[in-house]
Amino acid sequence: MEGPPVRLDVTGRVRYHYENGESPRSPVSVNWLSPGLPLVHMYRLNLFGGASLEGPSGPLSGSAAQPRRLAVLAVLAVCGSSGCSRDKLIGLLWPDSDENRGRHHLSQSLYVLRQALGEGAIDSAAESVRLVSTVVATDAWAFEDAIDRGDLESAVRHYTGPFLDGFYLREVPTFEEWADGERQRLARRYAEALESLALGSEDTGDHRSASRRNRRGPIERTDRHALADTIRPRPCAGIPTSRA
């Protein structure tokens, strides 16, 4: 029996297409180069509206899903295809460690992540580390890639909430500061994409689409008050929060 058609998305993830649509958060396991060979496992790192890691069988748990290791993946996802230096990762996530201990912590985290995601998920050289997008798809990476390609409709679909919303490493203020800055930067890109789409719809006379975008919820409106809510700063380390 012939299976459903497939395509490779911008992050390298294979998706099945059905008549009733598809779920962008559902990873699949497909060897799209050589169907006769063992399957290549695909994973999904969700960074908008929270932080979670999903595999072919559902959400991952255990050592790979610990906050510090999710934070490593988040930094790598934002760095994109150019990768990230080991010094930057250590400075963001183990700022109080000396060089040797910091490199040990990073190496241990990368080992645990490779054990969970496969050796091909993370590419590393002597001084740099890169997340391999054909193995681990990320919404943040796909969002920025779509904007850079001018595909604003796809970009706004990837943005499902503030970057790392509700995800905290209160004991690591350097990471918290970085996350706040990235949240604001990505929220601005999202607001600009929405505004461009709304203006484009008005210019082409598609007032219905423009009206729909202008009626979107607080996260998706481009007015200053809504954008301020989207990029609200998170509490600093040691300061109580009203969250349960």
GUFIZA-837163 format. One line per 8 residues: their letters; for each residue x, y, z of N, C-alpha, C, CB. Coordinates in pm, whole numbers, plus 32768, in hexadecimal, padded with zeros to 4 digits. Each point is the difference from the previous one (the first is absolute). Glycine has a CB too. Example, Ala and Ser with C-alpha at 12.3 -4.5 7.8 and 13.67 -1.06 7.14 Angstrom:
AS> 8527:7DC7:830C:7FA7:8077:8000:805A:8078:8000:7F43:7F8B:807D  809A:80DE:7F3B:8052:8077:8006:7FB3:806D:8049:8076:7FC1:7F29
END
This chain:
MEGPPVRL> 8054:7F88:8000:7FAC:8078:8000:8057:807C:8000:7F4A:7F85:807A  809A:80D5:7F2D:8051:8078:7FF4:7FE3:805E:8075:8001:7FE9:7F05  8069:804C:813A:7FF1:8058:8073:7FE0:808D:7FD6:809F:7F71:807E  7F48:80E7:7FE4:7FE0:808B:7FE3:8078:8049:7FC9:7F55:7FFD:80B3  8098:806D:7EFF:8071:804C:7FC9:804E:8042:8070:7F81:8027:7F2A  8100:7FEF:80BD:8055:8040:8064:8048:8075:7FC1:801D:7F27:807B  8015:8133:7FDC:8059:8068:7FD1:8063:801F:806F:7F4F:8061:7F66  8122:7FDB:8077:8065:8026:8061:7FED:8093:801F:80A3:7F50:7FAC
DVTGRVRY> 7F44:80D2:80D5:7FE8:808D:8020:8083:804B:800D:7F2B:7FC1:8074  80CD:80C3:7FAD:8077:8055:7FFF:8065:7FD6:8069:7F74:80BA:7FAD  8065:7EFC:80B9:805E:7FD3:8066:8037:7F76:7FE0:7F87:8088:80A7  8050:7F3D:7EE8:8030:7F7D:7FDB:7FAA:7F90:8033:80E0:805F:7FFC  7EB0:7FC1:8045:7FAB:7F98:803A:7F9D:7FCE:7F97:8018:8067:80E5  7FD8:7F17:7F12:7FA1:7FC8:7FA2:7F75:8004:803D:80B0:7F6C:7F9E  7EEF:80C2:8015:7F77:8007:802F:7FA5:7FAF:7FA4:802B:80E4:8065  7F76:7ED6:7FD5:7F97:7FC0:7FB2:7F90:8064:7FE8:803B:7F1D:805F
HYENGESP> 7F8B:80DE:7F2C:7F91:8058:7FDE:7F80:7FAF:7FF1:809E:80A0:7F8E  7EFF:7F84:80C0:7F7E:7FC1:7FF6:7F9A:8068:7FD5:803D:7F55:80B1  7F52:807C:7F21:7F9A:805E:7FD4:7FCE:8057:8071:7FBE:7F5E:7F50  8043:806E:812B:7FCE:804E:8071:806E:8051:8043:7F51:7F52:8022  8121:80BD:7F9C:8069:8055:8034:8069:7FB1:804B:7F5D:80B8:800D  80F7:7F91:803D:806F:7FC3:8047:801C:804E:807E:8060:7FAB:7F29  7FE3:8018:8133:8028:8042:807C:8092:8026:7FF8:7F53:7F7F:8082  80D0:8104:7F82:808B:8028:7FF5:8054:7FD4:8076:7FB4:80C0:7F79
RSPVSVNW> 800D:7F13:80F7:804C:7FD9:8075:8019:7F69:8005:7F9F:80C4:8078  8032:7EF0:7F26:800D:7F6F:8006:807B:7FD3:7FB5:7F08:7FE8:8012  8162:7FEA:8033:8075:7FCF:7FBA:7FE6:7F78:7FC1:8090:807F:809D  7FBC:7F60:7EFF:7FEE:7F80:7FBE:8086:7FBA:7FF6:7F3A:8057:7F7F  80C4:7F2C:805C:807B:7FB1:7FF2:8001:7FC2:7F76:8008:7FD0:80F8  8045:806B:7EAE:8000:7FD6:7F75:808D:8008:7FC8:7F11:804D:7FE5  811A:7F4D:7FD3:807C:8009:7FB5:7FD9:802E:7F73:8075:7F48:808B  7F91:813C:7F5F:7FCE:8036:7F82:8066:7FF4:7F8F:7F73:809D:8083
LSPGLPLV> 810D:7F42:7F9E:8063:7FF0:7F97:7FFF:7F72:7FC9:808C:80B1:806C  7F6E:7EED:7FEF:8005:7F73:7FD6:7F98:7FB2:804F:80F6:8011:7FC7  7E92:7FDD:8002:7F94:7FBE:8049:8023:7F74:8031:7F64:8083:7F79  80FB:7F3A:8047:8022:7F79:8029:805B:7FFA:8079:7FE5:7FC0:7F17  8054:80B2:8112:805C:8003:8071:7FB5:801C:8081:80B9:804D:7F68  7F87:7F9F:810C:7FBD:801C:807F:7FCF:8091:8006:808F:7F53:806F  7F07:80C3:7FDD:7FC4:8083:8008:805C:8064:8046:7F20:7F94:8003  80D8:80E9:7FD2:8046:806E:8042:7F9E:8040:8061:8098:8027:7F37
HMYRLNLF> 7F8A:7FDD:8147:7FA6:8038:8063:8002:8098:7FFB:8023:7F37:8091  7F69:8104:7F74:7FF2:8091:7FFF:7FCA:802D:8087:7FDA:8001:7F06  8053:8073:8124:7FD5:8039:807F:7FD3:8090:7FEA:809E:7F69:807F  7F12:80C6:7FDF:7FC8:8086:7FF7:801A:804B:8082:7F4F:7FAF:7F5F  80F4:80C4:8098:801A:8056:8072:7FA4:8078:7FF8:80F2:7FB3:800D  7EB1:8057:8051:7F9F:806E:8002:802E:8069:8064:7F43:7F64:7FC0  80D3:8117:8012:8034:806B:8054:7FA2:8077:800B:80E2:7FB7:7FC1  7EB6:804D:7FEE:7F9D:806B:8009:7F8E:7FD2:805B:803B:8055:7F18
GGASLEGP> 7FA5:7FFD:814C:7F96:7FDE:805D:802B:7F9F:806C:7F62:8028:7F4A  8120:7FBF:80C2:8033:7FA3:8064:8080:7FC0:7FCE:7F18:7FD4:8052  8108:7FB6:7FE1:8075:7FB6:7FD2:7FE5:7F6C:8010:809B:80BE:8040  7F69:7EF8:7F52:7FE9:7F70:8006:8048:7FBD:7F8D:7F20:8023:806E  80FD:7F5F:7FA6:8047:7FB0:7F9D:7FAD:7F84:7FE3:80E3:8055:804E  7EFE:7F93:7F32:7FAC:7F90:7FD8:804A:7FA3:7FA1:7F36:808F:801E  80AF:7EF1:7FF1:8038:7F9D:7FA6:7F94:7FB6:7FB5:80C1:7FE8:8098  7F63:7FB3:7F1C:7F9E:7FB6:7FB1:7F91:7FC2:8054:80B3:7FD3:7F5E
SGPLSGSA> 7F68:8014:8123:7F9B:7FC1:8057:7FC0:8062:8060:807F:7F2F:7FED  7F9F:8151:8006:7FC4:8064:8059:8069:804E:804C:7F39:7F6F:8015  809D:80DC:8051:805D:8054:804D:8071:7FAE:803F:7F44:809E:802E  8135:7F9B:7FD0:8071:7FBF:803F:8009:802A:8092:807A:7FF7:7F23  7FB3:7FAD:8130:8015:801D:808D:808B:7FCE:8026:7F07:7FF0:8033  8119:8012:804C:8082:7FD0:802A:806B:806A:7FF8:7FBD:7F20:7FB6  80C0:80B3:8045:8072:805B:8008:8003:8066:7F8F:807D:7F4A:8070  7F5D:808C:7F17:8006:805B:7F8E:7F9E:8073:800C:8047:7F42:7F74
AQPRRLAV> 7F4F:80AB:80D8:7F98:8067:800D:8011:8055:807E:7F67:7F6B:7F83  8109:8085:80C3:801A:8054:8073:8013:8092:7FD4:8069:7F3C:807A  7F71:8125:7FDA:8002:808C:7FD7:8084:8030:7FC5:7F5A:8026:80AF  8115:7FB7:7F90:8081:8032:7FCE:801D:7FC9:7F74:8055:8010:80EB  7F82:7F75:7EFA:801A:7FC6:7F7C:7F9E:8036:7F97:8059:7F32:806F  7F2C:80E8:7FBA:7FA5:8046:7FA5:8036:808B:7FE1:7F3D:7F7F:805D  8101:80C1:8005:8039:8084:7FEA:8073:7FFA:7F9A:7FBF:8042:80EA  8093:7F55:7F1D:8069:7FEE:7F9C:7FC3:7FF8:7F75:8090:7F88:80A9
LAVLAVCG> 7F06:8029:7F48:7FBF:7FF2:7F7E:7FC2:8085:7FD3:7FD2:7F0E:8033  7FF6:813F:802B:7FC4:8080:7FDD:8068:8060:7FC8:7F53:7FDE:80B2  8121:8028:7F8D:806B:8058:7FCE:802E:7FD3:7F76:8049:8030:80EC  7FC9:7F4D:7F03:802B:7FCD:7F7E:7F98:801C:7F94:8083:7F4E:8075  7EFD:80A7:7FAF:7F95:8019:7F9F:8003:8090:7FD0:7F75:7F50:806C  80A1:810F:7FF0:8004:808D:7FDA:807D:801E:7FAD:7F7F:803B:80D0  80EF:7F81:7F4E:807B:8017:7FB3:7FF1:7FD0:7F6F:8085:7FE8:80D3  7F24:7FB8:7F16:7FE3:7FD4:7F78:8070:7FAF:7FC2:7F73:80C7:7FE8
SSGCSRDK> 8094:7F3D:7F93:805D:7FAA:7FB7:8091:8028:8015:7F4F:7FDB:7F5A  80CA:80A0:80D2:808A:802C:8017:803A:7FC5:807F:7FCC:80D2:7F88  7FDE:7EFC:80D1:8030:7FC4:807B:8024:8067:806A:8053:7F43:7F79  7FE0:808B:80F4:801E:8053:8074:8087:7FD6:803A:7F09:801F:8032  8144:8040:7FFD:8081:7FDE:803A:7FED:7FBD:8088:806C:80C0:7F86  7FEF:7EEA:809E:7FFB:7FC0:8082:800D:8068:8070:8063:7F2E:7F9D  7FEF:8136:804D:8011:8068:8066:7F7E:8049:801B:80EE:801A:7FBB  7EC3:8000:7FDC:7F81:8044:8014:7FA0:7FA8:8050:8021:807F:7F29
LIGLLWPD> 7FD6:7F03:80B3:7FA8:7FA4:8048:8028:7FF6:8094:7FDB:7F80:7F2C  80A7:8075:80ED:802E:7FF7:808A:7FE5:8081:804B:80B0:7F5D:7FBA  7F69:8115:8005:7FE8:8080:8040:7F6E:8019:8021:80C4:8055:7F87  7EE2:7F79:8025:7F71:8012:8019:7FCA:7FA0:806A:7FE9:804D:7F15  804B:7F39:80ED:7FC0:7F98:8052:8052:7FD3:8079:7F93:7FB7:7F32  80EF:805F:80CC:8054:7FDD:8073:805F:8073:801D:7FF1:7F08:7FCA  7FDB:816E:804D:8055:8078:800C:805D:7FFD:8079:7F4D:807F:7F8F  8092:7F35:80D8:8051:7FFD:807A:806A:7F93:7FFF:7F3E:805B:8078
SDENRGRH> 80C6:7F56:7F1F:8062:7F93:7FF9:8081:8030:7FBF:7F45:7F58:7FF2  812B:806F:8039:807C:801E:7FBA:7FFE:7FBB:7F78:807E:8019:80DC  7FE7:8003:7ED2:7FFD:7FD0:7F76:7FF6:7F68:7FF7:8085:80C6:7FC0  7FCC:7EF4:808E:7FFF:7F6E:7FF8:7F7B:7FC5:802D:80F6:8000:8027  7ED7:8033:804A:7F81:7FCC:8032:7F8E:8025:7FA2:8056:800F:80EB  7FAC:806A:7EDF:7F99:8029:7FA2:7FFD:7FA9:7F84:8016:80E8:8056  805F:7EF9:7F75:8007:7FA9:7F8A:7FD2:7F72:8021:80BD:808B:7FA6  7F5F:7F49:80D4:7FD0:7F7C:802A:7F67:7FFE:8005:80D3:7FDC:8084
HLSQSLYV> 7EF1:808D:7FB8:7F6E:8006:8009:7FC1:8000:7F74:8013:807D:80DA  8027:7FD1:7ECB:7FCA:8005:7F78:800F:7F7A:7FBB:8036:80F4:7FF4  803F:7ECF:8016:8017:7F7E:7FBF:7F9E:7F97:8036:80F3:803A:7FE0  7EF6:7FC8:80A3:7FA2:7FA0:803B:7F73:8016:7FCB:808E:7FF6:80CD  7F48:8088:7F28:7F7A:801F:7FCC:7FF3:7FD4:7F6F:7FEF:80C2:809D  8077:7F58:7F11:7FFC:7FD7:7F74:7FFC:7F68:7FF5:807D:80D0:7FBF  7FCB:7EEB:8098:7FFE:7F6D:7FFF:7F74:7FCC:801D:80F0:7FFC:8049  7ED0:803B:801E:7F79:7FD4:8025:7F9F:801C:7F8F:8032:802A:80F3
LRQALGEG> 7FD8:804B:7ECE:7FA5:8023:7F92:8016:7FA4:7F88:7FFE:80EE:804F  807D:7EF2:7F92:801A:7FA4:7F91:7FCD:7F74:801D:80C9:8087:7FC4  7F41:7F50:80B9:7FCC:7F7D:8026:7F69:7FF9:7FE7:80B6:7FE9:80AC  7F05:8086:7F6D:7F6E:8003:7FF1:7FD5:8019:7F70:7FEF:8051:80E9  805A:8005:7ED0:7FD6:802B:7F7B:804B:7FBE:7F8E:7FC4:80D6:8067  80A9:7EE7:7FBA:8052:7FC3:7F98:807F:8051:7FE9:7F32:7FA3:7F95  8137:8019:8042:8081:8043:7FEB:7FF7:806F:7F98:8071:7F2B:803E  7F37:80C4:7F5F:7FF7:8063:7F96:7FB1:807C:8021:8016:7F46:7F68
AIDSAAES> 7FB2:80C2:8110:7FAB:8072:8023:804F:807E:801D:7F5C:7F60:805B  811E:808F:7FD7:8054:8072:8025:8088:7FEF:7FBF:7F85:801F:80DC  80A1:8044:7ED6:8081:7FFF:7FBB:8060:805A:804D:7F92:7FD4:7F1E  80E1:7FFA:8104:805E:8052:804E:808B:7FF9:7FC4:7F78:7FD9:80CE  80CD:8099:7F3B:808C:8009:7FD9:804F:8024:807E:7FC7:8046:7F10  80B6:7FDE:80DE:8055:801C:8074:7FC6:8070:8056:80C6:7FB6:7F7C  7F06:80B3:8044:7FD2:8074:804D:7F71:8028:7FE5:80E7:804B:8000  7ED0:7F69:7FB1:7F76:8026:7FE0:7FA3:7F86:8006:8056:80BB:7F70
VRLVSTVV> 7F2A:7F63:80A1:7F99:7F99:8009:7F89:802D:7FAC:804D:7FB9:80EA  7F75:7FE9:7ED0:7F90:8022:7FA9:7F92:7F97:800B:809D:8076:7F61  7EE7:7FB8:80A7:7F8D:7FA6:7FFD:7FDF:7FDE:7F6F:7FA6:8063:80D8  804B:7F1E:7F0A:7FE8:7FD3:7F76:7F6A:8003:7FE5:80D0:7F6D:8003  7F05:80EC:7FA6:7F71:8019:7FEC:7FB8:7F8E:7FBA:8035:80F0:7FF8  8014:7EB8:7FC4:7FBF:7F8E:7FC0:7FDE:7F92:8064:807B:8036:7F2F  7FB8:7FD6:814A:7FE2:7FA0:8069:7FA5:803E:806B:80DC:7F8E:7FD5  7F42:80EE:8050:7FB2:8047:8066:7FC4:807D:7FC1:8094:7FA9:80BB
ATDAWAFE> 7EEB:8056:7F2D:7FBA:8075:7FCB:7FD8:805B:8073:7FAA:7F7A:7F3A  8063:8108:80B3:7FDD:8060:8069:7FA5:806C:7FC9:80D9:7FD2:8075  7EC2:8055:7FDA:7FA4:8068:7FD2:8045:8087:7FF5:7F44:7F82:8068  8119:809C:7FF3:8045:8081:7FFD:8056:800D:7F82:8000:8006:80FB  8045:7F8F:7EE4:8054:8000:7F88:7FA9:800C:7F83:80AE:7F73:8077  7EE7:8040:7F84:7FA6:8005:7F8C:7FC0:808A:7FF2:7FD4:7F0B:8019  800A:8132:8058:7FC5:8087:7FFF:805E:8065:7FC0:7F7F:7FC7:80D0  80FE:803B:7F5D:805E:8063:7FCA:8026:7FE0:7F70:8058:8025:80E6
DAIDRGDL> 7FB2:7F5C:7EF9:801E:7FDA:7F76:7F91:8030:7FA3:8081:7F37:8053  7F01:80B7:7FD8:7F8F:802A:7FAC:8000:8098:7FEC:7F7B:7F3B:8052  80A1:8110:8018:8006:8092:7FF3:8070:8028:7FA0:7FA5:801B:80EB  80D0:7FA8:7F26:8071:8023:7FAA:7FE5:7FE0:7F6E:8099:7FD7:80C0  7F13:7FC4:7F27:7FDC:7FDD:7F76:7F8A:8052:7FCC:8056:7F1A:802A  7F6F:8139:802E:7F8E:8050:7FD8:7F7C:7FB8:8006:8099:8079:7F72  7F65:7F0F:80C9:7F84:7FB3:800D:7FBF:8022:8086:805C:7F43:7F6E  7F65:8132:8098:7FCC:8032:807F:7F89:7FAF:8032:8050:80E2:7FBF
ESAVRHYT> 7F5F:7EE9:7FE6:7F8D:7FAF:8029:802F:7F85:804E:7F7E:8050:7F37  80E9:7F6D:8096:8035:7F8C:8048:803E:802A:8084:8029:7F8C:7F26  801D:80E5:80D9:8044:802D:8079:7F9E:8016:8073:80AF:806B:7F71  7EE2:7FD9:8076:7FA5:801E:806E:7FBA:7F82:8033:7FDF:80E4:7FA1  8017:7EB6:800C:7FC5:7F83:802F:805D:7FB8:8062:7F83:7FEC:7F26  80FF:8026:80C9:805F:7FC0:805B:8000:8042:8089:808B:7FC1:7F3C  7F55:80C0:80CA:8008:8049:807F:7F80:7FE8:804F:8096:80B1:7F98  7F71:7EF6:80CB:7F8A:7FDA:804D:7FFE:803B:808C:7FF9:7F2E:7F7D
GPFLDGFY> 8065:8129:80A1:8006:8040:8084:808B:8037:8017:7F4F:7F66:8058  80C6:80E5:8014:8083:8039:801C:806C:7F94:800B:7F90:80BD:8074  80E7:7F66:7F65:8073:7FA6:8004:801C:7FD3:808F:8060:8072:7F36  7FA7:7F09:80DF:801D:7FC5:8082:7FA4:8033:806E:80EC:7FE8:7FB7  7E97:802D:8028:7FA1:8032:8062:7FEE:7F9A:8070:7F89:8086:7F4D  808B:7FA6:8131:7FF1:7FA8:8072:8075:7FA4:801A:7F13:800A:7FD3  8159:8004:7FE1:8077:7FAC:8013:8069:8053:804A:7FCF:7F79:7F2C  805F:8057:8146:805A:804F:8054:807C:7FB1:8027:7F3B:807D:8056
LREVPTFE> 8136:7FC8:7FAF:8079:7FD1:8042:802A:806E:8060:8049:7F6F:7F37  7F6E:809C:8136:8014:8071:805B:808C:8002:803C:7F0D:7FFB:8033  8132:7F8F:7FD5:8086:7FFB:803A:806B:802A:7F9C:7FB2:7F4A:8096  8025:80D4:7EED:8061:8027:7F98:7FD2:8085:7FC3:803A:7F0B:7FCE  7FE6:8166:8072:7FD0:8082:7FCE:8033:8024:7F75:7FF4:8048:80EB  8080:7F84:7EEF:8033:801D:7F79:7FA4:7FC5:7F95:80EA:8005:805B  7EE4:7F83:7FBF:7FA3:7FC5:7FA0:7F7B:804A:8001:806F:7F21:801F  7F61:8105:8056:7F82:804A:800A:8007:8083:7FB1:7FD6:7F9A:80E3
EWADGERQ> 809B:80AB:7F29:8011:807E:7FB6:8001:7FE8:7F6B:8081:805E:80C0  7FC5:7F3A:7F16:8002:7FDE:7F70:7F74:7FDE:7FCF:80EC:7FAB:8017  7ECB:8004:8036:7F79:7FD7:7FD6:7FA3:8078:7FF6:8024:7F22:806D  7FE6:813C:7FF1:7FAC:8078:7FF9:801D:8050:7F81:7FF9:8008:80FA  8088:8006:7EE6:8024:804A:7F87:7FCE:7FBC:7F82:80C8:8054:8077  7F43:7F27:7F83:7FCF:7FB7:7F8B:7F69:8006:7FF7:80C5:7F69:800E  7EF8:8093:8065:7F6D:8008:8000:7FD2:8085:7FC3:7FF6:7F6C:80CD  804B:80FE:7F5A:7FDB:8083:7FCB:8020:800B:7F6B:8029:8063:80E2
RLARRYAE> 804C:7F6B:7EF6:8026:8007:7F73:7FA0:7FB1:7FA8:80EF:801B:8045  7EEF:7F6C:7FE4:7FA7:7FAC:7FB1:7F72:8038:7FFE:808D:7F39:8038  7F47:8101:8039:7F7B:803D:8003:7FF9:8076:7FA1:7FE4:7FB7:80EE  8088:8096:7F0A:8001:8071:7FA1:7FF9:7FCE:7F70:8086:8087:80A4  7FC4:7F10:7F3E:7FFC:7FC9:7F77:7F73:7FCD:7FDF:80F4:7FC1:8011  7ECD:8003:8052:7F77:7FCF:7FEC:7F9F:8073:7FE8:8034:7F3A:8091  7FD7:812E:7FC1:7FA7:8073:7FF1:8014:8043:7F78:8004:8022:80F9  807A:7FE9:7EDD:801D:803D:7F7E:7FC8:7FAA:7F8E:80CF:8069:8060
ALESLALG> 7F39:7F13:7FAE:7FCA:7FA7:7F99:7F69:800F:7FF7:80BC:7F5E:8026  7EFF:80A8:804D:7F6F:8012:7FFF:7FDA:8085:7FC1:7FEF:7F73:80CD  805B:80F3:7F56:7FE0:8084:7FC9:8014:8001:7F69:8044:806C:80D9  8027:7F56:7EF7:8019:7FF9:7F70:7F92:7FB3:7FB9:80F5:800D:802B  7EDE:7F85:8011:7F93:7FB3:7FC5:7F7F:8050:7FFB:806B:7F2F:8052  7F77:8119:801A:7F86:8050:8003:8005:806F:7F98:7FE6:7FCD:80F4  808D:8076:7F01:800D:806B:7F9D:7FF8:7FC8:7F72:808C:8083:80A1  7FB0:7F07:7F4B:7FF9:7FC3:7F7C:7F72:7FDB:7FD9:80E5:7FAB:8021
SEDTGDHR> 7ECD:8024:803E:7F75:7FDD:7FE5:7FAF:807C:7FDD:8013:7F3D:809A  8008:8130:7FAD:7FB7:807C:7FE3:8025:8035:7F76:7FF8:8034:80F5  8089:7FC4:7EE9:802D:8033:7F7E:7FC3:7FB2:7F8D:80D4:804A:806A  7F14:7F33:7FAA:7FC8:7FAF:7F95:7F68:7FFB:8006:80D0:7F77:8001  7EF6:80D1:805D:7F6F:8003:800C:7FC4:7F8C:8049:8001:807B:7F32  8053:7F33:810E:7FCE:7F8C:804B:7FDE:802E:808D:808B:7F5D:7F75  7F0A:80EE:8098:7FDE:803C:8081:7FD5:7F96:8065:7FBD:80D0:7F8A  800E:7EC0:8047:7FD6:7F99:805E:8079:7FC7:8049:7F3B:7FC9:7F6F
SASRRNRR> 8132:8019:8046:8078:7FCC:8040:803E:8066:805D:8028:7F6F:7F3A  7FDA:810E:809B:8037:8069:8056:7FB0:800C:8080:8053:807A:7F37  7F2A:7F7C:80BC:7FAB:800A:8077:8018:7F8C:805E:7F55:8079:7F7A  80BD:7F0E:8050:801A:7F8B:8054:8081:8014:804F:7F86:7F6C:7F5D  80E1:80C6:8062:807F:8013:8045:7FF5:806B:806B:8079:7FB9:7F33  7F3B:80AE:80B1:7FF2:806B:8063:7FAC:7FD5:8076:8016:80A5:7F4A  7F9C:7EED:80A7:7FAD:7FD1:806E:8043:7F91:8050:7F38:803E:7F7B  8145:7FA2:8067:8042:7F93:8047:8011:8021:8093:8076:7FC0:7F2D
GPIERTDR> 7FA9:7FD7:8123:8008:800E:8091:8075:8055:802C:7F96:7F24:8013  807B:80EE:8071:8065:805A:8035:808D:7FE1:7FD2:7F6E:801B:80C3  80B4:7F65:7F2C:8087:7FDF:7FD6:8016:8029:7F70:8004:7F42:80A2  7F92:80C1:7F0E:8011:8012:7F71:7FE3:808D:7FCF:7FC5:7F14:7FE9  8007:8145:806B:7FE8:8088:7FD2:8082:804D:7FFE:7F16:7FFA:805A  80F6:8067:7F4F:807D:8048:7FF1:7FFE:8086:8046:8020:7F8D:7F29  7F76:8095:8120:8000:8080:8047:8065:7FFB:8072:7F0E:8026:7FC4  811B:804B:806E:806C:8008:8061:7FDE:7FB9:8082:8043:80D7:7F9A
HALADTIR> 7F41:7F33:8095:7FDB:7FC2:807D:8007:7F68:7FF6:7F6D:80C3:8034  8062:7F07:7F5E:8004:7F6E:7FF0:808F:7FD0:7FF2:7F1F:8005:7F94  8136:8046:8022:808A:7FD8:7FF1:8048:8004:8086:7FFF:8055:7F15  7FDF:800C:813E:803E:8007:8085:7FDC:7F85:8053:7FF7:80FA:7FF7  7F8B:7ED7:7FFA:7FD9:7F86:8047:804E:7F87:7FCC:7F1B:8060:8025  80FB:7F9D:7F58:8044:7F8F:7FC4:8090:7FF6:802F:7F6C:8014:7F3A  80D8:805E:80D5:808E:7FFE:8022:8017:8027:8090:8037:8037:7F15  7F64:7FB4:8140:800E:8025:808B:807B:7FC0:803D:7F09:8019:8011
PRPCAGIP> 8145:8030:803E:8076:7FC4:803E:7FDA:7F9B:8068:807F:80D0:7FD5  7FD1:7ECB:803E:7FE7:7F9C:8065:8042:8028:8082:7FEF:7F4F:7F50  7FE7:8078:8120:803D:8024:8080:8091:7FD7:8005:7F23:7FEA:806D  812D:8067:7FD8:808C:7FE2:800F:8012:7F92:8067:803D:80EB:7FC1  803A:7EDD:8043:801B:7F93:805D:7FEB:802F:8090:80A3:7F9D:7F5D  7F18:8011:80EF:7FEB:801D:808D:7F89:8055:801D:80EC:7FED:8019  7ED2:804C:7F80:7F8B:8053:8016:7F83:7FAA:7FF1:807B:80CE:7FAB  7F2D:7F32:80BB:7F89:7FAB:7FF7:7FAA:8026:7F88:8003:7FE5:80F8
TSRA> 7FB9:7FB9:7ED2:7FA6:8015:7F8F:7F74:7FDA:8026:80B9:7FD7:7F61  7EE5:8062:805B:7F74:7FE4:801F:7FD2:7F7F:7FC3:7FD7:80F1:800D  807E:7ED1:7F9E:7FD8:7F80:7FC2:7FF3:7F95:806C:8075:803E:7F28  7F2D:7F67:80C6:7FEE:7F93:8060:8076:7FA2:7FFD:7F0A:8010:7FE6
END
